[in-house]
């Protein structure tokens, strides 16, 4: 964590004494150190006049940390703020990880006794989508292949070996119809992003990324609910995206690429449709046709996505922000989206019952 904080501050060109707020993601529940943010603050000898705090919101945690750090600047409580976090889980026994996951993503009196897991409700999404739109298993698998192709160009990615469609299709099922490469790995990671007022950013004399718009929506239900509804519409993502586009004065058609919070191949398909990147019912086909890869109509997750870049869950949304910062400053190397100027990121609370969308613009 110390290394990435120092690297981020150096990259931004700000001074340590300029940092007035820091918003951390809550570490995983099996992390031994409680109040992690105060101990890291002490270790780095940082002093804040704005706020030092931890936030939590399942898969949305990283995006909420960014949101709160941005609010510190918008409220005038800081000119420079950090959003940061660390996720360590690879050494945690699968039993402990699964028990914590079931208790946080399912109602302990309704879902948890049946062993309900996030991958199981994503698998139900996949079955419904295939039924509604005639999508094939191979079309969903094309998302995993595309993401691996992107990850091969990303030095931060967890998995960088080539992956073929045949290899995705022949892997053992995790929850039918999702196989091993359709779902995310467990992983460790640390991220720090530096935010500043635009006056400060301009004064640094280097390219920066401007937050153009933000949208949030919670449907008022918890994941799989007892109220009938369209489980694959991802209404929260659609509503949050509309708000973000309106705030930023842009449309989905204006975006050059998107970094999506999409733990499984089916989630990338459904989110891409919900936020208007592709037409409804065409997300899987778009991946199979190469429209969402680098060089395609709308590159999605040029970082490699959660299935290949990795999914250190509570900081995953911050990883998406790192990719946006690299792309919009023209620093993404051979995975650079040509002439990238506008991008969007998404985050979710649980099966997209709540979503947060940010729109960004690169300023050279």
C-alpha positions as CSV (number, residue, x, y, z in Angstrom):
1,X,0.0,0.0,0.0
2,X,2.8,2.4,0.9
3,X,4.5,1.8,-2.5
4,X,1.4,2.6,-4.6
5,X,0.6,5.7,-2.5
6,X,4.1,7.0,-3.1
7,X,4.0,6.1,-6.8
8,X,0.6,7.8,-7.2
9,X,1.6,11.0,-5.4
10,X,4.8,11.2,-7.4
11,X,2.9,10.6,-10.7
12,X,0.4,13.3,-9.9
13,X,3.2,15.8,-9.1
14,X,1.7,17.0,-5.9
15,X,3.5,17.3,-2.5
16,X,2.7,15.1,0.5
17,X,1.7,18.2,2.5
18,X,-0.9,19.1,-0.1
19,X,-3.0,16.0,0.7
20,X,-6.0,17.1,2.8
21,X,-8.3,14.1,2.7
22,X,-8.1,10.4,2.2
23,X,-10.9,8.0,1.6
24,X,-10.1,4.3,2.0
25,X,-11.9,1.1,1.0
26,X,-12.7,-1.1,4.0
27,X,-10.3,-4.1,4.0
28,X,-11.7,-7.6,3.7
29,X,-13.3,-8.8,6.9
30,X,-10.6,-11.4,7.5
31,X,-7.8,-8.7,7.4
32,X,-6.1,-8.8,10.8
33,X,-5.6,-5.0,11.2
34,X,-8.7,-3.1,12.1
35,X,-8.9,0.7,11.4
36,X,-6.4,0.2,8.7
37,X,-6.7,3.7,7.4
38,X,-5.5,5.3,10.7
39,X,-2.4,3.0,10.8
40,X,-1.4,3.7,7.2
41,X,-1.9,7.4,7.8
42,X,0.4,7.2,10.8
43,X,3.0,5.1,8.9
44,X,3.1,7.7,6.1
45,X,3.0,10.6,8.6
46,X,0.1,12.2,6.6
47,X,-2.0,14.9,8.2
48,X,-5.5,15.8,7.0
49,X,-7.7,18.9,7.5
50,X,-10.6,17.4,5.5
51,X,-11.3,13.8,6.4
52,X,-9.8,10.3,6.8
53,X,-12.4,7.6,6.5
54,X,-13.2,4.1,5.3
55,X,-16.2,3.2,3.1
56,X,-17.9,0.0,2.3
57,X,-20.4,-1.0,-0.4
58,X,-19.7,-4.5,-1.6
59,X,-18.5,-4.3,-5.3
60,X,-19.2,-0.6,-5.3
61,X,-16.7,0.1,-2.5
62,X,-13.9,1.4,-4.7
63,X,-16.3,3.6,-6.7
64,X,-17.8,5.0,-3.4
65,X,-14.3,5.8,-2.2
66,X,-13.7,7.8,-5.3
67,X,-17.1,9.4,-5.0
68,X,-16.4,10.6,-1.5
69,X,-12.9,11.8,-2.3
70,X,-14.4,13.8,-5.2
71,X,-17.1,15.2,-2.8
72,X,-14.3,16.5,-0.5
73,X,-13.1,18.6,-3.3
74,X,-16.6,19.7,-4.5
75,X,-17.4,20.7,-0.9
76,X,-14.3,22.8,-0.6
77,X,-12.9,20.7,2.2
78,X,-9.8,19.6,0.2
79,X,-7.9,20.7,-2.9
80,X,-6.1,17.3,-3.1
81,X,-7.5,14.0,-1.9
82,X,-6.7,10.4,-2.1
83,X,-9.0,7.4,-2.8
84,X,-7.2,4.2,-2.0
85,X,-7.4,0.7,-0.7
86,X,-5.9,-2.7,-0.4
87,X,-7.5,-6.2,-0.9
88,X,-5.7,-9.3,0.3
89,X,-7.6,-12.6,0.1
90,X,-5.5,-15.2,-1.8
91,X,-4.2,-16.7,1.4
92,X,-7.7,-16.9,3.0
93,X,-9.3,-20.4,3.1
94,X,-12.0,-20.8,0.6
95,X,-14.5,-21.7,3.3
96,X,-14.0,-18.4,5.2
97,X,-14.2,-16.4,2.0
98,X,-17.4,-18.2,0.9
99,X,-19.1,-17.8,4.2
100,X,-18.3,-14.1,4.3
101,X,-19.5,-13.8,0.7
102,X,-22.8,-15.5,1.3
103,X,-23.6,-13.5,4.4
104,X,-22.9,-10.2,2.6
105,X,-24.6,-10.9,-0.7
106,X,-27.7,-12.9,0.4
107,X,-30.3,-12.5,3.1
108,X,-29.1,-14.7,6.0
109,X,-32.7,-15.9,6.6
110,X,-33.7,-16.3,2.9
111,X,-30.7,-16.9,0.6
112,X,-27.8,-18.0,2.7
113,X,-29.2,-21.3,4.0
114,X,-29.4,-22.5,0.4
115,X,-25.8,-21.7,-0.3
116,X,-26.7,-18.8,-2.6
117,X,-23.6,-17.1,-4.0
118,X,-23.0,-14.2,-6.4
119,X,-22.0,-16.6,-9.2
120,X,-25.2,-18.5,-8.8
121,X,-27.4,-15.4,-9.5
122,X,-25.1,-14.4,-12.4
123,X,-25.6,-17.9,-13.8
124,X,-29.4,-17.4,-13.5
125,X,-28.9,-14.1,-15.4
126,X,-27.0,-16.0,-18.1
127,X,-29.7,-18.7,-18.5
128,X,-32.4,-16.1,-18.7
129,X,-30.5,-14.0,-21.3
130,X,-29.8,-17.0,-23.4
131,X,-33.5,-17.9,-23.3
132,X,-34.7,-14.4,-24.1
133,X,-32.3,-13.6,-26.9
134,X,-31.1,-16.9,-28.3
135,X,-27.5,-16.1,-27.2
136,X,-25.1,-19.0,-27.3
137,X,-22.6,-20.2,-24.8
138,X,-19.9,-19.5,-27.4
139,X,-21.0,-15.8,-27.6
140,X,-20.7,-15.4,-23.9
141,X,-17.3,-17.1,-24.0
142,X,-16.1,-14.6,-26.6
143,X,-16.2,-12.0,-23.8
144,X,-13.6,-14.0,-21.8
145,X,-11.4,-14.4,-24.9
146,X,-11.6,-10.6,-25.7
147,X,-10.7,-9.7,-22.1
148,X,-7.7,-12.0,-22.1
149,X,-6.5,-10.5,-25.3
150,X,-6.6,-7.1,-23.6
151,X,-5.0,-8.4,-20.4
152,X,-2.1,-9.8,-22.4
153,X,-1.1,-6.1,-23.0
154,X,-1.5,-5.0,-19.4
155,X,1.4,-5.4,-17.0
156,X,-1.0,-5.2,-14.1
157,X,-3.1,-8.1,-15.2
158,X,-3.3,-11.3,-13.2
159,X,-3.6,-13.6,-16.2
160,X,-1.7,-12.8,-19.4
161,X,-1.4,-16.1,-21.3
162,X,-3.4,-16.4,-24.6
163,X,-6.8,-17.9,-24.3
164,X,-8.9,-19.4,-27.1
165,X,-12.6,-19.8,-27.5
166,X,-12.2,-23.6,-27.3
167,X,-10.3,-23.4,-24.0
168,X,-13.1,-21.3,-22.5
169,X,-15.8,-23.7,-23.7
170,X,-14.1,-26.9,-22.5
171,X,-13.4,-25.8,-19.0
172,X,-15.3,-27.3,-16.1
173,X,-18.6,-25.6,-15.1
174,X,-18.7,-23.4,-12.0
175,X,-22.4,-22.8,-12.1
176,X,-24.1,-23.8,-15.3
177,X,-23.8,-22.2,-17.9
178,X,-20.7,-20.3,-16.5
179,X,-17.4,-22.1,-16.7
180,X,-14.0,-21.4,-15.1
181,X,-13.0,-18.6,-17.5
182,X,-16.5,-17.0,-17.3
183,X,-16.0,-16.1,-13.6
184,X,-13.4,-14.0,-11.8
185,X,-10.4,-15.2,-9.9
186,X,-9.7,-14.3,-6.3
187,X,-6.9,-11.8,-6.0
188,X,-4.8,-9.3,-4.1
189,X,-4.1,-5.7,-5.0
190,X,-3.6,-2.2,-3.9
191,X,-4.6,1.0,-5.6
192,X,-4.2,4.7,-4.9
193,X,-5.7,7.5,-7.1
194,X,-5.0,11.2,-6.6
195,X,-7.8,13.7,-7.1
196,X,-7.5,17.4,-7.2
197,X,-9.4,20.5,-8.0
198,X,-9.2,21.5,-11.6
199,X,-7.2,24.6,-10.7
200,X,-4.6,22.5,-9.0
201,X,-4.6,20.0,-11.9
202,X,-4.1,22.8,-14.4
203,X,-1.2,24.2,-12.3
204,X,0.7,21.0,-12.5
205,X,1.3,21.5,-16.2
206,X,0.6,17.9,-17.3
207,X,-2.3,15.9,-18.8
208,X,-5.1,15.1,-16.4
209,X,-8.5,13.5,-16.3
210,X,-11.7,15.5,-15.6
211,X,-14.7,14.1,-13.9
212,X,-17.5,15.1,-16.2
213,X,-20.6,13.4,-14.7
214,X,-21.8,11.0,-12.1
215,X,-25.0,9.0,-11.6
216,X,-26.2,6.7,-8.9
217,X,-29.4,4.6,-8.4
218,X,-30.6,2.0,-5.9
219,X,-33.7,0.1,-6.9
220,X,-34.9,-0.4,-3.3
221,X,-34.6,-4.2,-3.6
222,X,-31.8,-6.6,-2.5
223,X,-30.4,-8.6,-5.4
224,X,-32.8,-11.5,-6.0
225,X,-36.0,-10.0,-4.5
226,X,-39.5,-11.3,-3.8
227,X,-41.0,-8.7,-6.2
228,X,-41.3,-9.9,-9.8
229,X,-39.1,-7.9,-12.3
230,X,-36.8,-8.1,-15.2
231,X,-33.7,-9.7,-13.8
232,X,-31.5,-9.0,-16.8
233,X,-32.5,-5.3,-17.5
234,X,-30.1,-4.0,-14.9
235,X,-32.4,-1.0,-14.3
236,X,-30.1,0.6,-11.7
237,X,-27.2,0.7,-14.2
238,X,-29.4,2.2,-16.9
239,X,-30.8,4.9,-14.6
240,X,-27.4,5.8,-13.1
241,X,-25.9,6.0,-16.6
242,X,-28.7,8.4,-17.8
243,X,-27.9,10.6,-14.8
244,X,-24.2,10.5,-15.5
245,X,-24.6,11.3,-19.2
246,X,-26.9,14.2,-18.5
247,X,-24.6,15.6,-15.9
248,X,-21.7,15.4,-18.3
249,X,-23.5,16.6,-21.3
250,X,-22.7,13.5,-23.3
251,X,-24.4,10.3,-24.6
252,X,-23.3,6.7,-24.7
253,X,-22.5,7.2,-28.4
254,X,-19.9,9.8,-27.5
255,X,-17.8,7.4,-25.4
256,X,-14.5,6.1,-26.7
257,X,-14.3,3.1,-24.3
258,X,-15.7,1.9,-21.0
259,X,-14.2,0.1,-18.0
260,X,-17.1,-1.9,-16.5
261,X,-17.5,-3.6,-13.1
262,X,-18.4,-7.0,-14.6
263,X,-17.3,-10.1,-12.5
264,X,-18.6,-12.6,-15.1
265,X,-18.9,-12.6,-18.8
266,X,-22.7,-12.3,-18.7
267,X,-22.4,-9.2,-16.5
268,X,-20.3,-7.4,-19.0
269,X,-22.9,-8.2,-21.6
270,X,-25.8,-7.0,-19.5
271,X,-24.1,-3.8,-18.3
272,X,-22.9,-2.9,-21.8
273,X,-26.5,-3.0,-22.9
274,X,-27.9,-1.2,-19.8
275,X,-25.7,1.8,-20.2
276,X,-26.3,2.1,-23.9
277,X,-23.0,0.9,-25.4
278,X,-24.8,-1.7,-27.5
279,X,-28.5,-2.4,-28.2
280,X,-30.4,-4.7,-25.8
281,X,-30.0,-8.3,-26.7
282,X,-26.9,-7.6,-28.8
283,X,-24.2,-7.5,-26.1
284,X,-23.0,-11.1,-26.5
285,X,-23.1,-10.9,-30.3
286,X,-21.1,-7.7,-30.2
287,X,-18.3,-9.5,-28.3
288,X,-18.4,-12.4,-30.7
289,X,-18.2,-10.1,-33.7
290,X,-15.2,-8.2,-32.2
291,X,-17.0,-4.9,-31.8
292,X,-16.1,-4.6,-28.1
293,X,-12.4,-5.3,-28.5
294,X,-9.5,-2.8,-29.0
295,X,-10.0,-1.4,-32.5
296,X,-13.7,-2.2,-32.5
297,X,-16.8,0.1,-32.3
298,X,-16.6,0.5,-28.6
299,X,-13.7,-1.1,-26.7
300,X,-14.9,-2.5,-23.3
301,X,-12.5,-3.1,-20.5
302,X,-9.2,-2.6,-22.3
303,X,-7.5,-3.4,-19.0
304,X,-8.6,-7.0,-19.4
305,X,-11.6,-6.9,-17.2
306,X,-12.3,-8.7,-14.0
307,X,-12.0,-12.2,-15.6
308,X,-8.4,-11.6,-16.7
309,X,-7.0,-8.4,-15.2
310,X,-8.2,-9.6,-11.8
311,X,-10.8,-8.9,-9.2
312,X,-9.5,-7.8,-5.8
313,X,-13.1,-7.2,-5.0
314,X,-13.2,-4.1,-2.8
315,X,-10.6,-2.2,-4.8
316,X,-11.7,-3.4,-8.3
317,X,-13.5,-0.2,-9.1
318,X,-10.3,1.7,-8.3
319,X,-8.4,-0.5,-10.8
320,X,-11.0,0.6,-13.4
321,X,-10.1,4.2,-12.6
322,X,-6.4,3.5,-13.0
323,X,-7.1,2.2,-16.5
324,X,-9.2,5.3,-17.4
325,X,-6.4,7.6,-16.1
326,X,-3.8,5.8,-18.2
327,X,-6.0,5.7,-21.4
328,X,-7.2,9.3,-21.2
329,X,-3.6,10.5,-20.7
330,X,-2.4,8.5,-23.6
331,X,-0.2,6.2,-21.4
332,X,-1.7,2.8,-22.0
333,X,1.0,1.5,-24.4
334,X,0.0,-1.1,-26.9
335,X,-3.5,-1.4,-25.5
336,X,-4.1,2.3,-26.0
337,X,-7.5,3.2,-27.4
338,X,-6.8,5.4,-30.3
339,X,-7.7,9.1,-29.7
340,X,-9.4,8.3,-26.4
341,X,-11.1,11.4,-25.0
342,X,-14.3,10.2,-23.2
343,X,-14.8,7.2,-21.0
344,X,-17.2,5.7,-18.5
345,X,-16.8,3.4,-15.5
346,X,-19.4,1.5,-13.5
347,X,-19.7,0.0,-10.1
348,X,-22.4,-2.2,-8.5
349,X,-23.7,-3.2,-5.1
350,X,-25.1,-6.6,-5.8
351,X,-26.4,-8.1,-9.1
352,X,-26.7,-4.4,-10.1
353,X,-29.6,-3.7,-7.7
354,X,-27.6,-0.5,-7.2
355,X,-25.1,1.1,-9.6
356,X,-22.8,4.0,-9.9
357,X,-21.5,5.5,-13.1
358,X,-18.8,8.0,-13.7
359,X,-18.0,9.8,-17.0
360,X,-14.5,11.1,-17.6
361,X,-12.7,13.4,-20.1
362,X,-9.0,13.5,-20.9
363,X,-7.5,17.0,-20.9
364,X,-4.1,17.3,-22.5
